[in-house]
Amino acid sequence: MFRIVFGLTFLEHGTGKLLGFPFLPGLDKMPHGLFLFTGATELVGGALIVLGLFTRPVAFVLSGFMAFAYFMVHFPMGWFPATNYGEAAVLYCFAFLYISAAGPGDWALDRIARPSGERLGGVSAAA
């Protein structure tokens, strides 16, 4: 459930940027190329996290993406996330880092494609 909720809320940022729903104020200040890149990353990354597809690598990349966003956008306004509006970036960063370490959980397409006792390459974990 944790992965799905964080994926959906992250996906919402992408739909807000690229599809206009929900309306996100202040986007007119963002450069257009950055706007498209971040929107696509949030849309595709959020969808993959929700589905539980390529969960570990996607979550790791998104964690780095959010750390970069915090230091490029929020950190110049001050150190503390509560005062520089960077709380969401910090929370997403560490939530995605946790998901990359913990894995997708049982409700994931990663689990359907590869049963729980099987590693990459088809070698059983019991072997």
C-alpha positions as CSV (number, residue, x, y, z in Angstrom):
1,M,0.0,0.0,0.0
2,F,2.9,2.4,0.8
3,R,4.3,2.0,-2.7
4,I,0.9,2.5,-4.3
5,V,0.0,5.6,-2.4
6,F,3.4,7.3,-2.9
7,G,3.3,6.3,-6.6
8,L,-0.2,7.8,-7.0
9,T,0.6,11.1,-5.3
10,F,3.8,11.4,-7.4
11,L,1.9,10.5,-10.6
12,E,-0.5,13.3,-9.7
13,H,2.3,15.8,-10.1
14,G,3.0,14.5,-13.6
15,T,-0.6,14.6,-14.7
16,G,-0.9,18.2,-13.3
17,K,2.1,19.3,-15.4
18,L,1.4,17.5,-18.6
19,L,-2.4,17.0,-18.6
20,G,-3.5,20.1,-16.6
21,F,-5.3,18.0,-14.0
22,P,-5.2,18.8,-11.2
23,F,-4.3,22.5,-11.7
24,L,-0.9,23.2,-10.2
25,P,-0.3,26.9,-9.5
26,G,3.1,28.5,-10.2
27,L,4.1,26.3,-13.1
28,D,4.4,29.3,-15.5
29,K,7.7,30.2,-13.7
30,M,9.4,26.9,-14.8
31,P,11.4,26.7,-18.0
32,H,9.4,24.8,-20.7
33,G,12.1,22.1,-21.2
34,L,12.4,21.4,-17.5
35,F,8.6,21.5,-17.2
36,L,8.3,18.7,-19.8
37,F,11.2,16.6,-18.4
38,T,9.9,16.7,-14.8
39,G,6.3,16.1,-15.9
40,A,7.3,13.1,-18.0
41,T,9.5,11.7,-15.2
42,E,6.7,12.1,-12.6
43,L,4.1,10.6,-14.9
44,V,6.1,7.6,-16.1
45,G,7.9,7.0,-12.9
46,G,4.8,7.4,-10.8
47,A,2.9,4.9,-13.1
48,L,5.7,2.4,-12.9
49,I,5.8,2.6,-9.1
50,V,2.0,2.2,-8.8
51,L,2.1,-0.9,-11.1
52,G,5.2,-2.2,-9.3
53,L,7.1,-2.6,-12.6
54,F,10.9,-2.2,-12.5
55,T,10.2,-1.0,-9.0
56,R,13.7,-1.0,-7.5
57,P,15.6,0.8,-10.2
58,V,12.8,3.2,-10.9
59,A,12.5,4.1,-7.2
60,F,16.2,4.6,-6.9
61,V,16.2,6.9,-9.9
62,L,13.2,8.9,-8.6
63,S,14.9,9.2,-5.2
64,G,17.9,10.8,-6.8
65,F,15.6,12.9,-8.9
66,M,13.9,14.3,-5.8
67,A,17.2,14.9,-4.0
68,F,18.4,16.9,-7.1
69,A,15.1,18.8,-7.1
70,Y,15.5,19.7,-3.4
71,F,19.0,21.0,-3.8
72,M,18.4,22.8,-7.0
73,V,15.0,24.4,-6.2
74,H,14.5,24.5,-2.4
75,F,17.9,24.5,-0.8
76,P,18.9,28.0,-2.2
77,M,15.9,29.4,-0.3
78,G,17.2,28.1,3.0
79,W,18.4,25.0,4.8
80,F,15.2,23.9,6.5
81,P,12.6,22.1,4.5
82,A,9.8,23.6,6.6
83,T,10.9,27.1,5.5
84,N,12.0,26.5,1.9
85,Y,8.9,24.5,0.9
86,G,11.0,21.4,0.3
87,E,9.2,19.0,2.6
88,A,7.5,17.1,-0.2
89,A,10.8,16.7,-2.1
90,V,12.6,15.3,1.0
91,L,9.7,12.9,1.8
92,Y,9.5,11.6,-1.7
93,C,13.3,11.3,-1.8
94,F,13.4,9.1,1.2
95,A,10.2,7.2,0.5
96,F,11.6,6.2,-2.9
97,L,14.9,5.3,-1.4
98,Y,13.0,3.0,1.1
99,I,11.0,1.5,-1.8
100,S,14.2,0.8,-3.8
101,A,15.7,-1.0,-0.8
102,A,12.5,-2.8,0.4
103,G,11.3,-3.9,-3.0
104,P,7.8,-3.8,-4.5
105,G,5.9,-5.9,-2.1
106,D,3.3,-8.6,-3.0
107,W,1.0,-6.5,-5.1
108,A,3.3,-5.7,-8.0
109,L,3.8,-6.7,-11.6
110,D,7.4,-7.5,-10.6
111,R,6.1,-10.3,-8.4
112,I,3.9,-11.7,-11.1
113,A,6.7,-11.7,-13.6
114,R,9.1,-13.3,-11.2
115,P,7.8,-15.6,-8.4
116,S,9.1,-14.7,-4.9
117,G,11.5,-17.6,-4.6
118,E,13.3,-17.0,-7.9
119,R,16.2,-14.7,-8.6
120,L,17.3,-13.2,-11.8
121,G,18.6,-15.8,-14.2
122,G,16.0,-18.4,-13.1
123,V,18.2,-19.7,-10.1
124,S,16.1,-20.6,-7.1
125,A,16.9,-18.8,-3.8
126,A,16.9,-22.2,-2.1
127,A,19.7,-23.5,-4.3
